[in-house]
Each structure stands twice: as structure tokens, then as C-alpha cells.
């Protein structure tokens, strides 16, 4: 029988430290699968297809949209990003919970399709610190950094739509908080029904299922 996977959606403006936090989460908490998104953008640096993203052409992506292959998809900075339906199927069959690192637009789509998904928003402590982190990466031109900051100002106004908000002041503490959220959600009653009901049945006269 397939495991009823809990889907964790994690969003954040670029530069908030989300990727590092997710990487630590995957190492610290067992039973998680990281969803590898599809994208039409070109690989950066040492990125490899199938590890960081599934890199495909725009034509291929649009064909997959038409075939209904994505749980969610969005166009960001002129490139498509999307979560393939197979990611959830693979996680369920493997008895794992699914971690998705997606933007606000994609998160909204996915939450509407999977209302039980757990949403987590990661924030930098301030605009100034976010700008410092973006510049420290040394990846983007000034014009791109300014665009990312404008997008961040828009995205953070959606924080009330998320179940949890983590302000990444200290990376170690924020990573621990993220792991705590995942562990706590796993033991919520609504997510333990498959284990609870057989246990209750052992107390029922005649062994009937409650």
C-alpha cells in the first residue's frame, strides 16, 4: 500500500538562504524526497540535469503543460518552472514525504490542488541583509539584483497565505526550526490515521475496525 505522502512547499525570495536550509533538512530528517523541478532556463555553473533541475526546451515544456503532466508550473524571469506529477507518485510508493522548493506563484497553484500540503515561507531579516546576501553570491549583475529585490518586496506580501514563516536571522537556528516543523507535521492526527485506526481496532470487541 502506498504511503500517504505529506507535501512540504517551501518558498522564499532569492537570497533568503532557503536552498541551504533545505539541503540541511534533507540530511537531518530521514524519509524525505526532494522534488526536482523541470525548467527551460539554461544550467548555471556546475548544475546538472536530473540533479539540480530537469533542463528541457520551451517547446517540450509547453507540450507537457498541454498534456497535464505538471502539478504546478509558472513562468519566472522568462523561463518556465514546474513540478511533475510523477514526483508525488514516486514519493508515495517509496514511503517518503515530498519537499518542494518553488516560488509563490507555483505554491499557490499547488496548494489549491493539494489543500493538505504544508506551506513554509522563508524570509531574510531585512531588505538590506537580503541585498547583502545577493551581492555576496557574486552571480548577478546590479540590474538583476534590483529586479530580485523588487520581486522580493512583492512576494513577501503573500506570507499570510503560508502555514509557517521562518525568518532566517541565524542559519543554524532557522535550519533547526525547519526540521522541527517537518517532524511536528508528521505526527498531526490527520496525518496518522493509517496508523491510528488499526491500533484502535485492537481495543474493539471482536477485532472490528473502528
C-alpha positions, 0 to 999 in steps of 0.5 A: 500500500502506498504511503500517504505522502505529506507535501512540504512547499517551501518558498522564499525570495532569492537570497533568503538562504532557503536552498541551504536550509533545505539541503540541511533538512534533507540530511537531518530528517530521514524519509524525505524526497526532494522534488526536482523541478523541470525548467527551460532556463539554461544550467548555471555553473556546475548544475546538472540535469536530473540533479539540480533541475530537469533542463528541457526546451520551451517547446517540450515544456509547453507540450507537457503543460498541454498534456497535464503532466505538471502539478504546478508550473509558472513562468519566472524571469522568462523561463518556465518552472514546474513540478511533475506529477510523477514526483508525488507518485514516486514519493508515495510508493517509496514511503517518503514525504515530498519537499518542494522548493518553488516560488509563490506563484507555483505554491499557490497553484499547488496548494489549491490542488493539494489543500493538505500540503504544508506551506513554509515561507522563508524570509531574510531579516531585512531588505538590506541583509537580503541585498547583502546576501545577493551581492555576496553570491557574486552571480548577478549583475546590479540590474538583476539584483534590483529586479530580485529585490523588487520581486522580493518586496512583492512576494513577501506580501503573500506570507499570510497565505503560508502555514509557517514563516521562518525568518532566517536571522541565524542559519543554524537556528532557522535550519533547526526550526525547519526540521522541527516543523517537518517532524511536528507535521508528521505526527498531526492526527490527520496525518496518522490515521493509517496508523491510528485506526488499526491500533484502535481496532485492537481495543474493539470487541471482536477485532472490528475496525473502528 
